Amino acid sequence: MQRKPGNQIQIRPPGSFISEATLSEHWDISKRTLQRWRKSGEGPPYVLIGGSVRYRVEDVRSYENRMRRNAESSQ
């Protein structure tokens, strides 16, 4: 997932990985928030590759779908 001009986001194909920095930018949250979520077991699953945190695109999409709320269900 990469930001493009005009805030459009290019979604990478399934099987791809994105970095912590890319995900924090995509969701407009701090990297520190993602770090806290990993420590507490929240957020999408992640993997360590060569000592770097990476998120699988399909795991991010799945997490986003689980977090989706309809207007009626949020009451």
C-alpha positions as CSV (number, residue, x, y, z in Angstrom):
1,M,0.0,0.0,0.0
2,Q,1.6,3.2,-1.1
3,R,0.3,6.8,-0.9
4,K,-0.1,8.4,-4.3
5,P,-0.8,12.1,-5.0
6,G,-4.3,13.1,-4.0
7,N,-4.3,10.6,-1.0
8,Q,-5.1,7.7,-3.3
9,I,-3.7,4.4,-2.1
10,Q,-2.3,1.7,-4.3
11,I,-3.0,-1.7,-2.8
12,R,-0.4,-4.4,-3.4
13,P,-1.3,-7.9,-4.4
14,P,-2.0,-10.6,-1.9
15,G,1.2,-12.3,-0.7
16,S,3.0,-8.9,-0.5
17,F,4.3,-7.4,2.6
18,I,4.3,-3.8,3.8
19,S,6.5,-2.1,6.4
20,E,5.4,-0.6,9.7
21,A,6.1,2.9,8.3
22,T,3.8,2.2,5.3
23,L,1.0,0.9,7.5
24,S,1.2,3.8,9.9
25,E,1.0,6.2,7.0
26,H,-1.9,4.3,5.4
27,W,-3.9,4.4,8.6
28,D,-2.6,7.8,9.7
29,I,-1.5,6.5,13.1
30,S,2.0,6.6,14.7
31,K,4.5,3.7,14.4
32,R,4.5,3.8,18.2
33,T,0.8,2.8,18.2
34,L,1.6,-0.2,16.0
35,Q,4.4,-1.1,18.4
36,R,2.1,-0.9,21.4
37,W,-0.5,-3.0,19.6
38,R,2.1,-5.7,18.8
39,K,3.2,-5.8,22.5
40,S,-0.3,-6.1,23.7
41,G,-1.4,-8.6,21.0
42,E,-3.7,-6.1,19.3
43,G,-3.7,-5.1,15.6
44,P,-3.1,-7.2,12.6
45,P,-0.6,-10.2,12.6
46,Y,2.9,-9.4,11.7
47,V,6.1,-11.2,10.8
48,L,9.8,-10.4,11.4
49,I,11.9,-10.6,8.3
50,G,15.6,-9.9,8.8
51,G,14.8,-8.2,12.1
52,S,12.2,-5.9,10.4
53,V,8.5,-5.9,11.2
54,R,6.4,-6.6,8.1
55,Y,2.6,-7.0,7.6
56,R,1.0,-9.2,5.0
57,V,-1.4,-7.2,2.8
58,E,-4.1,-9.8,3.2
59,D,-3.8,-9.7,7.1
60,V,-4.2,-5.9,7.0
61,R,-7.2,-6.2,4.8
62,S,-8.7,-8.9,7.0
63,Y,-8.1,-6.8,10.1
64,E,-9.7,-3.7,8.5
65,N,-12.8,-5.8,7.6
66,R,-13.0,-7.1,11.2
67,M,-12.8,-3.5,12.6
68,R,-15.5,-2.2,10.2
69,R,-18.6,-1.0,11.9
70,N,-22.0,-0.1,10.4
71,A,-23.8,2.9,11.7
72,E,-26.6,0.8,13.2
73,S,-24.2,-1.6,15.0
74,S,-22.2,1.2,16.6
75,Q,-25.2,2.3,18.8
